[in-house]
Amino acid sequence: MRNEDSGCTYILELDGVTKRYPGVLAIDNVSLKVKRGTVHALLGENGAGKSTLIKVIAGAIQPDSGAVKFEGNTFSRIEPKAAMDIGISVIYQELNLIPSLTVANNIFLGNEPVRGGWINERACEERTRELLSDLDISVDPKSQVRMLSVGYQQLIEIAKAVSKNVKLLIMDEPTASLSEKEVGKLFKLVRQLRSNGITIIYISHRLDELFEIADEVTVLRDGLYIDTLKIGECDRSQLISLMVGRELAENYPKSNSATDEVVLKIEGLCTGKIRDVSFELHRSEVLGFGGLVGSGRTEVARALFGADRLDAGRIFVNGKPVTIRSPQDAVKLGLAFLTEDRKQQGLLMKLSVRENITITYLDKLIRRWPSISKKLDNAVSRKSCEQLGVKTPSIEQIIKNLSGGNQQKVVLAKWLLTNSNIIIFDEPTRGIDVGTKFEIYELIRDMAREGKSIIIISSEMPELLGISDRILVMNRGRLAGELKRGEATQQAIMSMATLS
């Protein structure tokens, strides 16, 4: 470490930082500067190098070359504890809290006030109460973290960082799982931290958020530094062009008219969380489901797929009444369900791309029981990757090392091997960059053109409006209304979604 100037304008400077992995140049000679006391957005497609860069800053990985300068001190390498000690803290998408502990215990974990060799619980709770009050967070320090919403858990993570005298707070996709109200609370806290002199690096694929919260934005592409702009001197289309290296003439592929043929009919569907839901899905149709978080959208999909028990209702597939008691029943009938949480419910994160793709195809790969044809296994996996444009160094690459967009393509590849004709997407582009989102939209439209029928559940209103032929709106477990493509607007959807 070399001490140069602790009073510099820039709290963080990266100089020629490079990190290589086998077959991948994750970041290539990246140099950038972050001004003290600002919100600095970091933008780029999945695989652009954002995650690698913040891990280098936090000491989680060591660069192959280059240096990190923090508050005038230059580091050729930095360890995680050293990074925290000098005031660098990261809040990743997967929150680092212990659900069974209280808010107070989580905030001061490893830094608890001690009296007589024992943790002073009273002092811990008092300090937590003072800290939360200063940050205007209304949570009981004695509450177990598992009882809090994801939004409040996010705020507790921030409080935890502030308790350790954070100077640079890095936030990775902090609003990915938050409701609109929770996003508002988060933004209020971010502004307060900035006014208190704390610098924030903010990573998000939601461009509208950056124009609301950021001061400057740095764009990365394919591991390279592209540009840093003042947020007031750029627009959405300019940022998208910098991210993808090309102009996207339109955000959504053109609609393809659905046929009149009904492939799925639902009558009076009821579970513990939805009531009397009825609708039809046509061949080649993209049917959107809108509504607020908790309105019952996902519950309709789970009931339809056999993941939740039905209390009442009838399901018809291609005009025939069917009974779906389990996901296995649904798959046999040609249904597929790409869940909202692809990491927990859609993929086996420790297995390879090949193993994740062909897991639904194993019975067709068996040539002589119990042996699997490795040649066919490899051929099927490679063909799926080529068809869907999965970017991976090898089909043997561990799936957790792929970007979010490529992971989503692998989930889709897995289901397409089942020859499903009715495909349900729950939040299909959550955590995915703009360029890859467009690829996902094109894949969805291609499937519709091929005669498959699609159900889309999305909290992103522009996405819902752009990709859907027709939109059904849920409100407190019931179907509140239907909007055709020509009459659907954000205002119309919100009016139905909030109708009391």
C-alpha positions in Angstrom: 0.0 0.0 0.0 1.2 3.5 -0.8 -0.2 6.6 0.9 -0.6 9.6 -1.5 -3.4 12.0 -0.6 -6.3 11.4 1.7 -8.1 14.6 0.7 -8.6 13.8 -3.0 -11.8 14.6 -4.9 -12.1 10.9 -5.9 -12.7 8.4 -3.2 -12.0 5.5 -5.5 -9.8 5.2 -8.6 -9.1 2.1 -10.6 -6.0 2.0 -12.8 -5.7 -0.6 -15.5 -7.4 -3.4 -13.6 -7.5 -6.8 -15.5 -8.8 -10.2 -14.4 -8.6 -13.3 -16.5 -10.3 -16.7 -16.0 -9.7 -19.8 -18.2 -11.1 -18.9 -21.6 -12.6 -15.6 -20.4 -11.1 -12.1 -20.0 -13.6 -10.8 -17.4 -12.3 -7.2 -17.2 -9.6 -5.8 -19.5 -7.4 -2.8 -18.4 -10.3 -1.0 -16.7 -9.7 2.5 -15.3 -12.3 4.7 -13.8 -12.8 7.3 -11.0 -15.7 7.7 -8.5 -16.2 11.1 -6.9 -16.6 11.3 -3.1 -20.2 11.7 -1.8 -21.9 10.8 -5.1 -24.1 8.0 -6.4 -22.2 6.5 -9.2 -24.1 4.0 -11.4 -22.3 1.0 -13.0 -24.1 -0.2 -16.1 -23.5 -3.0 -18.6 -25.0 -6.1 -20.0 -24.7 -9.4 -18.1 -21.1 -10.5 -18.7 -19.8 -7.0 -19.1 -17.6 -7.3 -16.1 -19.6 -5.4 -13.4 -19.6 -8.3 -10.8 -15.9 -9.0 -11.3 -15.1 -5.3 -10.9 -17.0 -4.9 -7.6 -15.4 -8.0 -6.3 -12.0 -6.6 -7.1 -12.9 -3.4 -5.2 -14.1 -5.4 -2.2 -11.1 -7.7 -2.2 -13.2 -10.8 -2.9 -11.0 -11.6 -5.9 -7.5 -10.4 -6.8 -6.8 -8.8 -10.2 -4.1 -10.1 -12.4 -2.8 -6.6 -13.0 -3.7 -3.0 -12.2 -4.3 -1.2 -8.9 -7.1 0.1 -6.7 -6.7 3.6 -5.1 -9.0 4.3 -2.1 -8.8 7.7 -0.4 -5.4 8.3 -1.8 -4.0 4.9 -0.8 -2.9 2.7 -3.6 -3.4 -1.1 -3.3 -2.0 -3.7 -5.8 -4.1 -6.2 -3.9 -6.6 -6.0 -1.1 -8.2 -8.6 1.2 -11.9 -8.6 2.1 -11.3 -7.7 5.8 -8.9 -5.0 4.9 -11.5 -3.5 2.5 -14.1 -3.5 5.2 -11.7 -2.0 7.7 -11.0 1.0 5.4 -14.7 1.5 4.8 -15.7 -0.5 1.7 -18.9 -2.5 1.9 -20.9 -4.5 -0.7 -24.6 -5.5 -0.6 -25.0 -8.3 -3.1 -28.2 -9.5 -4.6 -28.1 -12.5 -2.3 -28.4 -10.8 1.1 -25.9 -11.7 3.7 -28.2 -11.9 6.8 -28.9 -14.8 9.2 -32.7 -15.3 9.2 -32.9 -16.9 12.7 -31.1 -13.9 14.4 -32.7 -10.6 15.4 -32.2 -7.4 13.6 -29.8 -6.2 16.3 -27.8 -9.4 16.3 -27.4 -9.2 12.5 -26.3 -5.6 12.4 -23.6 -6.0 15.1 -22.6 -9.6 14.2 -18.9 -9.9 14.9 -18.8 -6.5 16.4 -21.1 -6.9 19.4 -20.8 -4.8 22.5 -19.4 -6.9 25.3 -19.7 -6.7 29.1 -17.9 -9.0 31.4 -16.9 -11.3 28.6 -20.6 -11.7 27.4 -22.5 -10.0 24.6 -24.4 -7.1 26.0 -27.8 -7.7 24.4 -29.4 -4.5 25.9 -26.6 -2.3 24.5 -26.8 -4.1 21.2 -30.5 -3.3 20.9 -30.1 0.3 22.1 -27.4 1.0 19.5 -29.5 -0.6 16.9 -32.5 1.4 17.8 -30.5 4.6 17.6 -29.0 3.6 14.3 -32.3 2.7 12.8 -33.8 6.0 14.1 -31.1 8.0 12.4 -31.7 6.2 9.2 -35.5 6.5 9.5 -36.0 2.7 9.4 -39.1 1.6 11.4 -38.1 -1.9 12.5 -38.0 -3.4 16.0 -34.4 -4.4 16.8 -35.7 -7.6 18.5 -37.5 -8.8 15.4 -36.2 -11.9 13.7 -34.9 -11.1 10.2 -36.9 -13.9 8.7 -40.1 -12.1 9.6 -39.2 -9.0 7.5 -40.0 -8.4 3.9 -37.1 -8.5 1.3 -37.3 -4.7 1.2 -36.7 -4.3 4.9 -34.0 -6.9 4.9 -32.3 -4.7 2.2 -32.5 -1.7 4.6 -31.1 -3.8 7.4 -28.1 -4.7 5.2 -27.5 -0.9 4.7 -27.8 -0.2 8.4 -25.3 -3.0 9.0 -22.8 -1.3 6.6 -23.4 2.1 8.2 -22.7 0.6 11.7 -19.2 -0.2 10.5 -18.5 3.4 9.4 -18.9 2.6 5.7 -17.4 5.2 3.3 -18.1 3.5 0.0 -21.2 1.3 -0.3 -21.7 -0.9 -3.4 -25.2 -2.0 -4.1 -25.7 -4.8 -6.6 -29.3 -4.8 -8.1 -30.8 -3.6 -4.8 -34.4 -3.3 -6.2 -34.6 -6.6 -8.1 -37.1 -8.1 -5.7 -38.7 -5.0 -4.2 -42.2 -3.6 -4.6 -42.6 0.0 -5.8 -43.2 1.2 -2.2 -40.1 -0.5 -1.0 -38.1 1.0 -3.8 -39.2 4.4 -2.7 -38.0 3.7 0.8 -34.6 2.5 -0.5 -34.2 5.6 -2.7 -35.0 7.9 0.3 -32.3 6.1 2.3 -29.7 6.3 -0.5 -30.2 10.0 -0.8 -29.8 10.4 3.0 -26.5 8.4 2.9 -25.3 10.6 0.0 -26.1 13.8 2.0 -24.1 12.3 4.9 -21.1 12.0 2.7 -21.2 8.3 1.9 -20.3 7.4 -1.7 -22.5 4.7 -3.4 -21.8 2.6 -6.4 -25.2 1.5 -7.7 -25.7 -1.4 -10.1 -29.0 -1.8 -11.8 -30.5 -3.0 -15.1 -33.5 -0.7 -14.6 -32.4 2.4 -16.5 -35.2 4.6 -15.2 -33.8 4.1 -11.7 -30.5 5.6 -12.7 -32.0 8.8 -13.9 -33.8 9.1 -10.5 -31.0 8.3 -8.2 -27.5 8.6 -9.8 -25.1 11.5 -10.4 -22.8 9.8 -12.9 -22.9 6.5 -14.8 -20.0 4.4 -16.1 -20.7 1.9 -18.9 -18.8 -1.4 -19.3 -19.0 -3.7 -22.3 -17.4 -7.0 -22.8 -15.0 -6.4 -19.9 -13.9 -3.0 -21.3 -14.4 0.5 -19.9 -16.6 2.4 -22.4 -17.4 5.8 -20.9 -18.5 7.8 -17.8 -21.3 10.4 -18.2 -23.1 12.8 -16.0 -26.6 11.5 -15.7 -28.1 14.8 -16.7 -26.2 14.8 -20.0 -27.3 11.5 -21.4 -30.6 9.7 -22.2 -31.9 6.2 -22.2 -31.2 5.4 -25.8 -27.6 6.7 -25.6 -26.9 4.4 -22.6 -28.4 1.4 -24.3 -26.3 2.1 -27.4 -23.2 2.3 -25.2 -24.1 -0.9 -23.4 -24.8 -3.1 -26.4 -22.5 -1.4 -29.0 -25.3 -1.0 -31.4 -28.6 0.8 -31.9 -31.7 -1.1 -30.8 -34.3 0.3 -33.1 -37.1 -1.0 -30.9 -37.4 -2.6 -27.5 -39.9 -5.2 -28.4 -40.4 -7.5 -31.4 -43.6 -6.9 -33.5 -46.7 -8.7 -32.3 -47.8 -11.8 -34.1 -51.6 -12.3 -34.2 -52.9 -15.2 -32.1 -55.3 -17.7 -33.6 -58.8 -18.4 -32.4 -57.9 -21.9 -31.3 -58.2 -22.3 -27.5 -55.3 -24.5 -26.1 -55.9 -23.8 -22.4 -59.2 -23.0 -20.6 -59.4 -22.3 -16.9 -62.8 -22.2 -15.1 -63.2 -21.0 -11.5 -59.7 -21.7 -10.3 -59.4 -21.5 -6.5 -56.6 -22.1 -4.0 -55.8 -20.7 -0.6 -54.6 -17.4 -2.3 -56.7 -17.1 -5.5 -60.4 -17.0 -6.0 -62.6 -17.9 -9.0 -60.0 -17.2 -11.8 -61.2 -18.0 -15.3 -59.5 -17.3 -18.6 -58.6 -18.7 -22.0 -55.2 -19.0 -23.8 -55.1 -19.2 -27.6 -52.6 -20.9 -29.9 -49.6 -18.5 -30.8 -50.8 -16.0 -28.2 -48.6 -14.2 -25.6 -50.9 -13.6 -22.7 -49.6 -11.2 -20.0 -50.5 -11.2 -16.3 -50.2 -7.9 -14.5 -50.9 -6.7 -11.0 -49.2 -5.6 -7.9 -46.7 -7.9 -6.0 -48.9 -10.3 -4.0 -51.9 -9.9 -6.2 -52.0 -13.7 -7.1 -50.2 -13.7 -10.5 -47.6 -16.3 -9.5 -50.2 -18.3 -7.5 -52.3 -18.8 -10.7 -49.2 -20.2 -12.5 -48.3 -22.5 -9.5 -51.9 -23.8 -9.4 -52.0 -24.4 -13.1 -48.7 -26.2 -13.0 -49.7 -28.4 -10.1 -47.3 -26.9 -7.6 -50.2 -25.7 -5.3 -53.2 -27.7 -4.4 -56.5 -26.7 -6.1 -59.6 -26.2 -3.9 -61.9 -25.8 -6.9 -61.9 -25.2 -10.6 -61.5 -27.0 -13.9 -58.7 -27.1 -16.4 -59.0 -27.9 -20.1 -56.0 -28.6 -22.4 -56.8 -28.6 -26.1 -60.5 -28.9 -25.3 -60.2 -31.9 -23.0 -60.8 -31.7 -19.2 -57.5 -32.7 -17.4 -56.4 -33.2 -13.8 -53.2 -31.7 -12.7 -52.1 -32.7 -9.2 -48.3 -32.3 -9.6 -45.7 -30.6 -11.9 -45.2 -34.1 -13.4 -48.8 -34.2 -14.6 -48.4 -30.7 -16.1 -45.2 -31.6 -18.0 -46.9 -34.7 -19.4 -49.7 -32.4 -20.7 -47.2 -30.1 -22.5 -46.9 -27.4 -19.9 -43.6 -25.7 -18.8 -43.0 -23.2 -16.0 -39.9 -21.0 -15.9 -40.1 -19.8 -12.3 -39.2 -16.3 -11.0 -36.3 -17.7 -9.0 -34.2 -19.5 -11.6 -31.3 -20.1 -9.2 -33.3 -21.8 -6.5 -36.0 -23.5 -8.6 -34.9 -23.5 -12.2 -31.3 -24.6 -12.2 -28.8 -26.9 -10.4 -26.2 -24.3 -9.8 -23.3 -26.7 -9.1 -23.8 -28.7 -12.3 -22.7 -27.9 -15.9 -24.6 -26.2 -18.7 -24.9 -29.6 -20.4 -26.3 -31.3 -17.3 -28.9 -28.6 -16.7 -30.1 -28.6 -20.3 -30.6 -32.4 -20.7 -31.9 -33.1 -17.2 -35.5 -33.2 -18.7 -34.3 -35.3 -21.6 -32.5 -38.2 -19.8 -34.9 -40.9 -20.8 -34.3 -40.2 -24.5 -30.5 -40.3 -24.0 -30.4 -43.8 -22.6 -29.2 -46.4 -25.1 -28.7 -49.4 -22.8 -30.0 -49.1 -19.2 -28.6 -47.4 -17.2 -26.0 -45.9 -19.6 -26.5 -42.6 -21.2 -25.2 -41.8 -24.7 -22.6 -39.2 -24.0 -22.3 -38.4 -27.7 -26.0 -37.7 -28.0 -26.0 -35.8 -24.7 -23.2 -33.5 -25.9 -24.9 -33.1 -29.3 -28.3 -32.1 -27.9 -26.7 -29.6 -25.4 -24.6 -28.0 -28.1 -27.5 -27.7 -30.5 -29.7 -26.1 -27.7 -26.9 -23.6 -26.9 -26.6 -22.7 -30.6 -30.3 -22.3 -31.1 -30.8 -20.0 -28.1 -27.5 -18.2 -28.4 -26.2 -19.3 -25.0 -22.8 -17.6 -24.4 -20.6 -20.1 -22.6 -16.9 -21.2 -23.1 -18.0 -24.8 -23.0 -21.1 -26.9 -22.4 -19.1 -28.2 -19.4 -19.0 -24.8 -17.8 -20.6 -24.7 -14.3 -23.9 -22.9 -14.7 -23.4 -20.6 -11.7 -20.5 -19.0 -13.7 -22.8 -17.8 -16.5 -24.5 -14.4 -16.6 -28.2 -14.2 -15.6 -29.4 -13.9 -19.2 -27.5 -17.0 -20.3 -28.8 -18.9 -17.2 -32.3 -18.0 -18.3 -31.6 -19.3 -21.8 -30.4 -22.6 -20.3 -33.7 -22.9 -18.3 -35.6 -22.3 -21.5 -33.5 -24.8 -23.4 -34.3 -27.4 -20.7 -38.0 -26.9 -21.1 -38.0 -26.8 -24.9 -36.6 -30.3 -24.9 -39.8 -31.5 -23.3 -41.7 -30.3 -26.5 -43.9 -28.1 -24.3 -46.6 -26.2 -26.1 -47.8 -24.0 -23.2 -44.9 -22.1 -21.6 -45.3 -20.0 -18.5 -42.7 -17.3 -17.8 -42.6 -15.7 -14.3 -40.5 -12.5 -14.4 -38.6 -13.7 -17.5 -36.1 -10.9 -17.6 -35.5 -10.1 -13.9 -31.8 -9.3 -13.4 -31.1 -9.4 -17.1 -29.5 -6.5 -19.1 -31.2 -4.6 -21.9 -29.5 -6.3 -24.8 -30.2 -9.8 -23.5 -33.8 -8.8 -22.7 -34.4 -8.1 -26.3 -33.0 -11.6 -27.2 -35.4 -13.1 -24.7 -38.3 -11.2 -26.2 -37.3 -12.4 -29.7 -37.2 -16.0 -28.4 -40.7 -15.7 -26.9 -42.0 -14.3 -30.2 -40.3 -17.0 -32.2 -42.0 -19.6 -30.0 -45.4 -18.0 -30.6 -44.8 -17.9 -34.3 -44.0 -21.7 -34.2 -47.4 -22.3 -32.6 -46.5 -22.3 -28.9 -48.7 -20.4 -26.4 -47.1 -18.2 -23.8 -48.1 -16.8 -20.4 -46.0 -13.9 -19.2 -46.0 -12.7 -15.5 -44.1 -9.4 -15.2 -43.8 -6.5 -12.7 -42.1 -4.4 -15.4 -45.0 -2.5 -17.0 -43.3 -1.5 -20.3 -42.3 -5.2 -20.8 -45.8 -6.4 -20.1 -47.3 -3.8 -22.6 -44.6 -4.4 -25.2 -44.6 -8.2 -25.4 -48.2 -9.2 -24.7 -51.1 -9.7 -27.2 -53.6 -9.5 -24.3 -53.2 -8.6 -20.6 -55.1 -10.0 -17.6 -54.9 -8.0 -14.4 -54.9 -9.6 -10.9 -56.1 -7.8 -7.8 -56.0 -9.4 -4.3 -56.3 -13.0 -5.6 -59.0 -12.3 -8.2 -59.1 -11.5 -11.9 -59.8 -7.7 -12.1 -60.1 -7.3 -15.8 -58.8 -7.9 -19.3 -57.1 -5.5 -21.7 -56.5 -6.1 -25.4 -53.2 -4.8 -26.9 -54.7 -1.7 -28.4 -56.4 -0.6 -25.2 -53.7 -1.5 -22.7 -51.9 1.3 -21.0 -49.9 1.6 -17.7 -52.7 3.8 -16.3 -55.4 1.2 -17.2 -53.4 -1.7 -15.7 -52.7 0.3 -12.4 -56.4 1.3 -12.2 -57.5 -2.4 -12.3 -54.6 -3.5 -10.0 -55.5 -1.0 -7.3 -59.3 -1.1 -7.5 -60.7 -1.5 -4.0 
